[in-house]
Amino acid sequence: MNGAKPIPHWRLLAGVNRTQNWRRLRSAVARSRLHAFLMGLFVVGYAWLAYALFHKALNFTSSFPGLGPVLIERMMFLLFAFLFLLLLLSNVIINFTNLFRNREAQFLLSLPVPHQSIYRWKIFESGILASWAFLFLIAPLVAAYGATHNAAWHFYVVTPLFVALFVVLPGILGSWAALGLARWVDRVAFRVAAVLSVIVLIVVASSWLQPETVTDEMLETRVLDVVDRLLARTRFSLFPFLPSYWVSSGVTQWVEGALMGTLFFGLVLLSHTLFFGYLASTRSGGFFYGALSAVNSRGAGAAAGQALGQAPFAPRLLDRLAKLLWWGRADARALLVKDIRTFLRDATQWGQSLILLGLLIAYIVNLRHFSHRLTSDFWIDLTSYLNLGACALNLATLTTRFVFPQISLEGKRIWIIGMAPLGLRRTLMAKFLFCTAVSMAVTMALVGASCAMLSIPAERVVFFTLTIGVMAFTLNALAVGLGAVYPNFREDNPSKIVSGFGGTLCLVLSFLYIVGMLSLMAVTSRWAFGGNSAAVFWLGWALFLSGSFLLGWLPMRAGIRKMASVEI
């Protein structure tokens, strides 16, 4: 009114979300200072421990004359290549949820806010959600890489700039992929094609990742020639048109003092980031609105058809399968059917689980190429426990990502369950028992298969299978309990729910539990690393069972009490 320049819509959205997140953080700290302190302690401890381990490993690798620098450089190229792929997948899934399955986006479209501003803000928000965990994980490695090469102080200034430009590209490409897939993800044909694609990728990866066989003739040649043949499967990371190649080359050449080469790759990365960023921020809003209109129209049409009686209710496959659970009450079976249907209808949920399970299966299938190279008892023991740890960490990822948000995803409909005869307490127990049964069956089968691939004796296969079964019970109880203690009924995006204080605490406790219990089981083992007496073994097993029970029971009890006090 007084001639003041209006604030851009994008800045208004950013300011509102910044204020909301700051208030949530202050509320979480005020609610439990102990939890906040433990979270901060874990962050600092992880950064220090990861840096120390990476620094020691890089120093050990670089000590091999001629061979060490080649391996370290290839490792950096592989790191950013896989990081680019994972960021792209993560951005596709999160952008789809943020753009097409988000109440805030629907609300903003009803306001006098340009479609382009909404799209611009949502892809920025999705990029932050998809990138922060990856950056947190690789930061100690990049710092250790600089320390190993005695990099100057400006290395730690230039590298974050390279990485910041790098994460923008998968964010933009992921948003465009989400726009293109939005019209198809709810179709049954697309789901079948996605499952078949994952199966094909597993088969291709299993054959492509088969390691090169080292023969006596190879060992008589030059070492670098042998290394080049062994690393032949990693040459895809050296493809010069990949953004990961630009950032890897810029970082490695800066350490080596080739400043002109760093400047060249930095300008290549900057030019592509600015070009695609300009297209995303100025020309993609119309495509977003069109895709969202098509998705909403299709959903509304299906709902209207059912409302008009064109699709009368009839027991479907899930309803008939639920009747096989004759020992459960009808209301609990109906809740499980509802949760399964909700999971299958959400492409982001089943898509992520399919990717995680596909990666785990590909890992297990490729163990057969690795087992015949283990000739020392020490390496056999170490590999078997590392395999158990990999499966347990994958299980912790699944429980944190899919089990923790189960209560929060009920949203404002939680009062329906609270007023129903089922009740909130039995709802919590039903979700826990179902998630535990499914995850326990899957992980125990995968661990048994991976142990068989490693040619481990039968008694140890049983031991590792029972161990992962107990861990599945504990991790599911921890996720369900903390999900009830820290619910977020206002958010319908599982990624945002998990990114909150409760989800982060669940992930931290799961990680500490896995590391602690695996260390305990390895130290007290009867056969690994020298072995121990039967008394020490059973003492360790008793400590493992009691610790697992307490870590699962305490959050579940707290969750049940929290549900009893929820205002309906």
C-alpha positions as CSV (number, residue, x, y, z in Angstrom):
1,M,0.0,0.0,0.0
2,N,2.9,2.3,0.7
3,G,4.8,1.3,-2.4
4,A,6.7,-1.4,-0.6
5,K,8.0,-4.2,-2.9
6,P,6.0,-7.4,-2.4
7,I,7.8,-10.4,-0.9
8,P,8.2,-13.2,-3.5
9,H,6.0,-16.3,-2.8
10,W,9.0,-18.6,-2.7
11,R,10.6,-16.5,0.1
12,L,7.3,-16.6,2.0
13,L,7.1,-20.4,1.8
14,A,10.7,-20.7,2.8
15,G,10.2,-18.4,5.8
16,V,7.1,-20.1,7.0
17,N,8.8,-23.6,6.8
18,R,11.9,-22.3,8.5
19,T,9.9,-20.9,11.4
20,Q,8.0,-24.2,11.7
21,N,11.1,-26.3,11.7
22,W,12.8,-24.1,14.3
23,R,9.8,-24.3,16.6
24,R,9.6,-28.1,16.2
25,L,13.3,-28.3,17.1
26,R,12.9,-26.1,20.2
27,S,9.8,-28.1,21.2
28,A,11.7,-31.4,20.9
29,V,14.6,-30.1,23.0
30,A,12.3,-28.6,25.6
31,R,10.3,-31.9,25.8
32,S,13.3,-34.1,26.5
33,R,16.7,-32.5,27.0
34,L,18.2,-35.9,27.6
35,H,17.2,-37.2,24.2
36,A,18.4,-34.1,22.6
37,F,21.8,-34.4,24.4
38,L,22.1,-38.1,23.3
39,M,21.3,-37.2,19.7
40,G,24.0,-34.5,19.7
41,L,26.4,-36.8,21.4
42,F,25.7,-39.5,18.7
43,V,26.2,-37.0,15.9
44,V,29.6,-35.8,17.3
45,G,30.6,-39.4,18.1
46,Y,29.7,-40.7,14.7
47,A,31.6,-37.9,12.9
48,W,34.7,-38.5,15.0
49,L,34.6,-42.3,14.8
50,A,33.9,-42.4,11.1
51,Y,36.6,-39.9,10.4
52,A,39.1,-41.9,12.4
53,L,38.2,-45.2,10.7
54,F,38.3,-43.7,7.2
55,H,41.6,-41.9,7.9
56,K,43.2,-45.1,9.1
57,A,41.8,-47.1,6.2
58,L,43.0,-44.5,3.6
59,N,46.5,-44.4,5.2
60,F,46.7,-48.2,5.1
61,T,45.7,-48.3,1.5
62,S,48.0,-45.4,0.4
63,S,50.9,-47.3,2.0
64,F,51.0,-49.7,-0.9
65,P,53.5,-48.1,-3.4
66,G,51.9,-47.5,-6.8
67,L,48.8,-49.4,-6.0
68,G,47.4,-47.4,-3.1
69,P,46.8,-44.1,-5.0
70,V,45.0,-45.9,-7.8
71,L,42.6,-47.7,-5.5
72,I,41.9,-44.5,-3.5
73,E,41.2,-42.5,-6.6
74,R,38.9,-45.2,-8.0
75,M,37.1,-45.4,-4.7
76,M,36.3,-41.7,-4.9
77,F,34.9,-42.1,-8.4
78,L,32.8,-45.1,-7.3
79,L,31.6,-43.2,-4.2
80,F,30.2,-40.3,-6.1
81,A,28.8,-42.5,-8.9
82,F,26.8,-44.6,-6.5
83,L,25.9,-41.5,-4.6
84,F,24.4,-39.9,-7.7
85,L,22.4,-43.1,-8.4
86,L,21.0,-43.3,-4.9
87,L,20.3,-39.6,-4.7
88,L,18.4,-39.8,-8.0
89,L,16.2,-42.7,-6.8
90,S,15.6,-41.0,-3.5
91,N,14.6,-37.7,-5.2
92,V,12.2,-39.5,-7.5
93,I,10.4,-41.1,-4.5
94,I,10.4,-38.0,-2.3
95,N,9.4,-35.7,-5.1
96,F,6.5,-37.8,-6.0
97,T,5.3,-37.8,-2.4
98,N,5.9,-34.1,-1.9
99,L,4.3,-33.1,-5.2
100,F,1.4,-35.5,-5.5
101,R,0.7,-37.0,-2.1
102,N,1.0,-33.9,0.1
103,R,-1.8,-32.0,1.7
104,E,0.3,-28.8,1.8
105,A,0.7,-28.9,-2.0
106,Q,-3.0,-29.3,-2.5
107,F,-3.7,-26.4,-0.1
108,L,-1.2,-24.1,-1.8
109,L,-2.8,-24.7,-5.2
110,S,-6.0,-23.3,-3.8
111,L,-4.3,-20.0,-2.9
112,P,-3.3,-17.2,-5.3
113,V,0.2,-18.7,-5.5
114,P,1.8,-19.4,-8.9
115,H,2.2,-23.1,-9.8
116,Q,5.8,-22.4,-10.6
117,S,6.5,-21.1,-7.1
118,I,4.9,-24.1,-5.5
119,Y,6.9,-26.5,-7.7
120,R,10.1,-24.6,-7.0
121,W,9.6,-24.8,-3.3
122,K,8.7,-28.4,-3.3
123,I,11.7,-29.6,-5.3
124,F,13.9,-27.6,-3.0
125,E,12.3,-29.2,0.1
126,S,12.5,-32.6,-1.5
127,G,16.2,-32.1,-2.3
128,I,17.0,-31.2,1.3
129,L,15.1,-34.3,2.6
130,A,16.8,-36.6,0.1
131,S,20.4,-35.2,0.5
132,W,21.0,-34.4,4.1
133,A,21.6,-38.1,5.2
134,F,24.0,-38.8,2.3
135,L,26.0,-35.7,3.0
136,F,26.1,-36.5,6.7
137,L,27.5,-40.0,5.9
138,I,30.1,-39.0,3.3
139,A,31.4,-35.9,5.1
140,P,33.9,-37.8,7.3
141,L,35.2,-39.7,4.3
142,V,35.9,-36.6,2.3
143,A,37.5,-34.9,5.3
144,A,39.7,-38.0,5.8
145,Y,40.6,-38.0,2.1
146,G,41.9,-34.5,2.4
147,A,43.8,-35.2,5.6
148,T,45.4,-38.3,4.0
149,H,46.8,-36.2,1.1
150,N,47.8,-33.3,3.4
151,A,45.4,-31.0,1.6
152,A,45.5,-27.3,2.3
153,W,42.8,-25.5,4.1
154,H,41.1,-24.3,1.0
155,F,40.3,-27.9,0.1
156,Y,37.7,-28.0,2.8
157,V,36.1,-24.8,1.3
158,V,36.1,-25.9,-2.3
159,T,34.9,-29.4,-1.8
160,P,31.5,-28.4,-0.1
161,L,30.9,-26.1,-3.1
162,F,31.4,-29.0,-5.5
163,V,29.2,-31.3,-3.5
164,A,26.5,-28.5,-3.1
165,L,26.4,-28.1,-6.9
166,F,26.4,-31.8,-7.4
167,V,23.3,-32.6,-5.3
168,V,21.2,-30.1,-7.2
169,L,21.3,-32.2,-10.4
170,P,19.8,-35.4,-9.1
171,G,17.2,-33.3,-7.3
172,I,16.1,-31.6,-10.5
173,L,16.2,-34.8,-12.6
174,G,14.4,-36.7,-9.9
175,S,11.6,-34.1,-9.9
176,W,11.2,-34.4,-13.7
177,A,11.1,-38.2,-13.4
178,A,8.4,-37.9,-10.8
179,L,6.4,-35.7,-13.1
180,G,6.7,-38.2,-15.9
181,L,5.8,-41.2,-13.7
182,A,3.0,-39.6,-11.8
183,R,0.4,-40.5,-14.5
184,W,1.4,-44.2,-14.4
185,V,2.4,-45.2,-10.8
186,D,-1.1,-46.0,-9.7
187,R,-1.8,-48.5,-12.5
188,V,-1.4,-52.2,-11.9
189,A,0.6,-52.6,-15.2
190,F,3.2,-50.2,-13.9
191,R,3.5,-52.1,-10.6
192,V,4.0,-55.4,-12.5
193,A,6.6,-53.7,-14.8
194,A,8.4,-52.3,-11.7
195,V,8.6,-55.8,-10.1
196,L,9.8,-57.4,-13.3
197,S,12.4,-54.6,-13.8
198,V,13.8,-55.2,-10.4
199,I,14.1,-58.9,-11.1
200,V,15.9,-58.3,-14.3
201,L,18.2,-55.8,-12.7
202,I,19.1,-58.3,-10.0
203,V,19.9,-60.9,-12.6
204,V,22.0,-58.4,-14.6
205,A,23.8,-57.1,-11.6
206,S,24.6,-60.6,-10.4
207,S,26.2,-61.6,-13.7
208,W,27.9,-58.2,-14.3
209,L,29.4,-57.8,-10.8
210,Q,31.0,-61.3,-11.0
211,P,34.7,-60.6,-10.0
212,E,37.6,-61.3,-12.3
213,T,39.3,-64.6,-11.7
214,V,42.9,-64.2,-10.8
215,T,45.2,-66.8,-12.4
216,D,48.8,-67.6,-12.0
217,E,49.5,-66.1,-15.4
218,M,48.0,-62.8,-14.2
219,L,50.1,-62.8,-11.1
220,E,53.3,-63.1,-13.2
221,T,52.5,-59.8,-15.0
222,R,52.7,-56.3,-13.8
223,V,50.7,-55.4,-10.7
224,L,49.0,-52.4,-12.3
225,D,47.8,-54.6,-15.1
226,V,46.3,-57.1,-12.7
227,V,44.7,-54.2,-10.7
228,D,43.3,-52.8,-13.9
229,R,41.6,-56.1,-14.8
230,L,40.3,-56.5,-11.3
231,L,38.8,-53.0,-11.5
232,A,37.3,-53.5,-14.9
233,R,33.8,-53.7,-13.5
234,T,34.2,-50.2,-12.0
235,R,35.0,-48.4,-15.2
236,F,31.5,-47.1,-15.5
237,S,32.3,-44.5,-12.9
238,L,34.9,-43.0,-15.3
239,F,32.3,-42.2,-17.9
240,P,33.0,-38.5,-18.6
241,F,29.4,-37.4,-19.1
242,L,28.3,-38.4,-15.6
243,P,28.0,-35.5,-13.0
244,S,29.7,-37.8,-10.5
245,Y,32.8,-37.8,-12.8
246,W,32.9,-34.0,-12.8
247,V,32.8,-33.7,-9.0
248,S,35.2,-36.6,-8.5
249,S,37.7,-35.2,-11.0
250,G,37.5,-31.7,-9.5
251,V,38.1,-32.9,-5.9
252,T,41.0,-35.3,-6.8
253,Q,42.7,-32.8,-9.0
254,W,42.4,-30.0,-6.4
255,V,44.2,-32.3,-4.0
256,E,46.9,-33.0,-6.5
257,G,47.4,-29.3,-7.2
258,A,46.0,-29.3,-10.8
259,L,44.0,-26.1,-10.3
260,M,43.2,-25.6,-14.0
261,G,41.6,-29.0,-14.2
262,T,39.6,-28.3,-11.1
263,L,38.4,-25.0,-12.5
264,F,37.4,-26.7,-15.7
265,F,35.3,-29.4,-14.0
266,G,33.9,-26.9,-11.6
267,L,32.7,-24.7,-14.5
268,V,31.2,-27.8,-16.2
269,L,29.3,-28.7,-13.1
270,L,28.2,-25.1,-12.5
271,S,27.0,-24.6,-16.1
272,H,24.8,-27.7,-16.0
273,T,23.5,-26.9,-12.6
274,L,22.5,-23.3,-13.7
275,F,21.0,-24.6,-17.0
276,F,18.8,-27.3,-15.5
277,G,18.1,-25.2,-12.4
278,Y,16.8,-22.4,-14.7
279,L,14.5,-24.8,-16.6
280,A,13.2,-26.2,-13.3
281,S,12.6,-22.9,-11.7
282,T,10.9,-21.1,-14.7
283,R,9.5,-23.7,-17.1
284,S,8.3,-26.8,-15.1
285,G,5.4,-25.4,-13.1
286,G,2.9,-26.0,-16.0
287,F,3.9,-29.6,-16.3
288,F,3.5,-30.1,-12.6
289,Y,0.0,-28.6,-12.6
290,G,-1.0,-30.8,-15.5
291,A,0.3,-34.0,-14.0
292,L,-1.3,-33.2,-10.6
293,S,-4.7,-32.5,-12.3
294,A,-4.5,-35.8,-14.2
295,V,-3.6,-37.7,-11.0
296,N,-6.4,-36.1,-9.0
297,S,-8.9,-36.6,-11.8
298,R,-8.2,-40.2,-12.1
299,G,-8.5,-40.8,-8.3
300,A,-11.7,-38.8,-8.1
301,G,-13.2,-40.7,-11.0
302,A,-12.5,-44.0,-9.4
303,A,-13.9,-42.9,-6.1
304,A,-17.1,-41.5,-7.8
305,G,-17.6,-44.8,-9.6
306,Q,-17.5,-46.7,-6.3
307,A,-19.8,-44.2,-4.7
308,L,-22.4,-44.6,-7.4
309,G,-22.4,-48.3,-6.9
310,Q,-20.7,-49.3,-10.1
311,A,-18.2,-51.4,-8.1
312,P,-20.2,-53.2,-5.4
313,F,-18.2,-54.6,-2.5
314,A,-17.1,-58.2,-2.8
315,P,-14.4,-60.1,-0.8
316,R,-11.1,-59.8,-2.6
317,L,-7.9,-61.7,-2.4
318,L,-6.6,-59.9,0.7
319,D,-10.0,-60.4,2.5
320,R,-9.9,-64.1,1.7
321,L,-6.3,-64.5,2.8
322,A,-7.0,-62.7,6.0
323,K,-9.6,-65.3,6.9
324,L,-6.7,-67.8,7.1
325,L,-5.6,-66.0,10.3
326,W,-8.5,-67.8,12.1
327,W,-6.9,-67.2,15.6
328,G,-7.1,-63.4,15.2
329,R,-10.2,-61.4,15.8
330,A,-12.1,-60.0,12.8
331,D,-11.4,-56.3,13.7
332,A,-7.6,-57.0,13.9
333,R,-7.7,-58.8,10.5
334,A,-9.6,-55.9,9.0
335,L,-6.9,-53.5,10.3
336,L,-4.2,-55.6,8.7
337,V,-6.0,-55.7,5.4
338,K,-6.4,-51.9,5.5
339,D,-2.7,-51.4,6.2
340,I,-1.6,-53.7,3.4
341,R,-3.9,-52.0,0.9
342,T,-2.7,-48.6,2.0
343,F,0.9,-49.8,1.5
344,L,0.3,-51.2,-1.9
345,R,-1.6,-48.1,-3.1
346,D,1.3,-45.8,-2.1
347,A,3.9,-46.1,-4.8
348,T,6.6,-44.5,-2.7
349,Q,6.2,-47.1,0.0
350,W,6.3,-50.3,-2.0
351,G,8.8,-48.7,-4.4
352,Q,11.4,-48.0,-1.7
353,S,10.9,-51.5,-0.1
354,L,11.3,-53.1,-3.5
355,I,14.6,-51.2,-4.1
356,L,16.0,-52.1,-0.6
357,L,15.1,-55.7,-0.9
358,G,16.4,-55.9,-4.5
359,L,19.8,-54.5,-3.4
360,L,19.9,-57.0,-0.5
361,I,19.0,-59.9,-2.7
362,A,21.7,-58.9,-5.3
363,Y,24.2,-58.7,-2.5
364,I,23.3,-62.2,-1.2
365,V,23.4,-63.7,-4.7
366,N,26.9,-62.3,-5.3
367,L,28.2,-63.9,-2.1
368,R,28.7,-67.1,-4.0
369,H,31.6,-65.5,-6.0
370,F,33.2,-64.5,-2.8
371,S,33.0,-67.5,-0.5
372,H,35.6,-69.7,-2.3
373,R,38.3,-67.0,-1.8
374,L,38.0,-67.3,2.0
375,T,40.7,-69.7,3.1
376,S,41.6,-68.3,6.6
377,D,39.4,-69.0,9.6
378,F,39.7,-65.4,10.7
379,W,38.4,-64.0,7.5
380,I,35.6,-66.6,7.4
381,D,34.5,-65.5,10.9
382,L,34.8,-61.8,10.1
383,T,32.9,-62.2,6.9
384,S,30.1,-64.1,8.6
385,Y,29.6,-61.4,11.3
386,L,29.8,-58.6,8.7
387,N,27.2,-60.4,6.7
388,L,24.9,-60.5,9.7
389,G,25.6,-56.9,10.4
390,A,24.7,-55.9,6.8
391,C,21.4,-57.8,7.0
392,A,20.6,-56.3,10.4
393,L,21.3,-52.7,9.2
394,N,19.1,-53.3,6.2
395,L,16.4,-54.5,8.6
396,A,16.9,-51.4,10.8
397,T,16.4,-49.2,7.7
398,L,13.2,-51.0,6.8
399,T,11.7,-50.8,10.3
400,T,12.7,-47.1,10.7
401,R,11.4,-46.2,7.3
402,F,8.2,-48.2,7.1
403,V,7.2,-49.4,10.7
404,F,8.0,-46.2,12.6
405,P,5.4,-44.0,10.7
406,Q,2.6,-46.6,11.0
407,I,0.8,-44.8,13.9
408,S,1.4,-41.3,12.5
409,L,0.0,-42.2,9.1
410,E,-3.4,-42.8,10.7
411,G,-3.5,-39.0,10.8
412,K,-6.6,-37.3,12.0
413,R,-8.5,-40.5,11.5
414,I,-6.9,-41.9,14.7
415,W,-10.1,-41.0,16.6
416,I,-12.0,-43.6,14.5
417,I,-9.7,-46.3,15.8
418,G,-9.8,-44.9,19.3
419,M,-13.7,-45.0,19.4
420,A,-13.9,-48.5,17.7
421,P,-14.0,-51.7,19.8
422,L,-10.5,-52.5,18.5
423,G,-9.0,-49.6,20.6
424,L,-5.6,-48.0,20.3
425,R,-3.7,-50.5,22.4
426,R,-4.8,-53.5,20.4
427,T,-4.1,-51.5,17.2
428,L,-0.6,-50.9,18.4
429,M,-0.1,-54.6,19.2
430,A,-1.6,-55.8,15.9
431,K,0.7,-53.5,13.9
432,F,3.7,-54.7,15.9
433,L,2.9,-58.5,15.5
434,F,2.2,-58.2,11.8
435,C,5.3,-56.2,11.0
436,T,7.4,-58.5,13.2
437,A,6.1,-61.6,11.5
438,V,6.7,-60.3,8.0
439,S,10.2,-58.9,8.6
440,M,11.2,-61.9,10.7
441,A,10.2,-64.3,7.9
442,V,12.0,-62.3,5.2
443,T,15.2,-61.6,7.1
444,M,15.6,-65.0,8.6
445,A,15.3,-66.5,5.1
446,L,17.8,-64.0,3.6
447,V,20.3,-64.6,6.4
448,G,20.0,-68.4,6.0
449,A,20.5,-68.0,2.3
450,S,23.5,-65.7,2.7
451,C,25.1,-68.1,5.2
452,A,24.6,-71.0,2.8
453,M,26.3,-68.9,0.1
454,L,29.3,-68.4,2.4
455,S,29.5,-72.2,3.0
456,I,29.1,-71.8,6.8
457,P,28.5,-74.9,8.9
458,A,24.9,-75.8,9.8
459,E,25.2,-75.0,13.5
460,R,26.4,-71.5,12.7
461,V,23.6,-71.0,10.1
462,V,21.1,-71.8,12.9
463,F,22.9,-69.4,15.3
464,F,22.9,-66.5,12.9
465,T,19.3,-67.1,11.8
466,L,18.0,-67.1,15.4
467,T,20.1,-64.0,16.1
468,I,18.5,-62.0,13.2
469,G,15.1,-63.3,14.4
470,V,15.6,-61.8,17.8
471,M,16.9,-58.6,16.3
472,A,13.8,-58.4,14.1
473,F,11.6,-58.6,17.2
474,T,13.5,-55.9,19.0
475,L,13.8,-53.5,16.0
476,N,10.1,-53.7,15.2
477,A,9.2,-53.2,18.9
478,L,11.5,-50.2,19.0
479,A,10.1,-48.7,15.9
480,V,6.4,-49.2,16.8
481,G,6.9,-48.0,20.4
482,L,8.8,-44.9,19.4
483,G,6.4,-44.2,16.6
484,A,3.6,-44.1,19.2
485,V,5.6,-42.0,21.7
486,Y,6.5,-39.4,19.0
487,P,3.5,-39.4,16.6
488,N,3.0,-36.7,14.0
489,F,-0.7,-36.8,13.0
490,R,-0.4,-33.6,11.0
491,E,2.0,-35.0,8.4
492,D,1.1,-37.5,5.7
493,N,4.6,-37.7,4.1
494,P,6.5,-40.7,5.6
495,S,9.8,-39.2,4.7
496,K,9.1,-36.1,6.8
497,I,7.8,-38.2,9.7
498,V,11.0,-40.3,9.7
499,S,13.1,-37.2,9.5
500,G,11.7,-35.9,12.7
501,F,13.1,-36.3,16.2
502,G,11.5,-39.6,16.9
503,G,12.5,-41.2,13.6
504,T,16.1,-40.0,14.1
505,L,16.2,-41.4,17.6
506,C,14.8,-44.7,16.4
507,L,17.5,-44.9,13.7
508,V,20.3,-44.0,16.2
509,L,19.1,-46.5,18.8
510,S,18.8,-49.2,16.2
511,F,22.3,-48.6,15.0
512,L,23.8,-48.6,18.5
513,Y,21.9,-51.8,19.3
514,I,23.1,-53.6,16.2
515,V,26.7,-52.6,16.7
516,G,26.7,-53.4,20.5
517,M,25.0,-56.8,20.1
518,L,27.1,-57.9,17.2
519,S,30.2,-57.0,19.1
520,L,28.9,-58.9,22.2
521,M,28.1,-62.0,20.1
522,A,31.4,-62.0,18.3
523,V,33.4,-61.6,21.6
524,T,31.5,-64.4,23.4
525,S,31.3,-66.8,20.4
526,R,32.2,-70.4,20.8
527,W,34.0,-70.7,17.4
528,A,34.8,-67.3,16.0
529,F,38.1,-65.5,16.6
530,G,39.6,-68.2,18.7
531,G,36.4,-69.3,20.5
532,N,35.4,-69.2,24.1
533,S,34.1,-71.7,26.7
534,A,30.4,-72.8,26.7
535,A,29.8,-70.8,29.9
536,V,31.0,-67.6,28.2
537,F,28.9,-68.3,25.1
538,W,25.7,-68.9,27.1
539,L,26.4,-65.8,29.2
540,G,26.8,-63.7,26.1
541,W,23.6,-65.2,24.6
542,A,21.7,-64.4,27.9
543,L,23.0,-60.8,27.8
544,F,21.9,-60.6,24.2
545,L,18.4,-61.8,24.9
546,S,17.9,-59.7,27.9
547,G,19.3,-56.6,26.2
548,S,17.1,-57.2,23.2
549,F,14.0,-57.7,25.3
550,L,14.5,-54.5,27.3
551,L,15.2,-52.4,24.2
552,G,12.0,-53.7,22.7
553,W,9.8,-53.8,25.8
554,L,10.5,-50.4,27.2
555,P,9.5,-48.4,24.0
556,M,6.5,-50.6,23.6
557,R,5.3,-50.0,27.1
558,A,5.9,-46.3,26.7
559,G,4.0,-46.3,23.4
560,I,1.0,-48.1,24.9
561,R,0.9,-45.5,27.7
562,K,1.1,-42.7,25.2
563,M,-1.8,-44.2,23.2
564,A,-3.9,-44.4,26.3
565,S,-3.5,-40.6,26.8
566,V,-4.1,-39.6,23.2
567,E,-6.9,-37.1,23.0
568,I,-9.5,-38.4,20.6
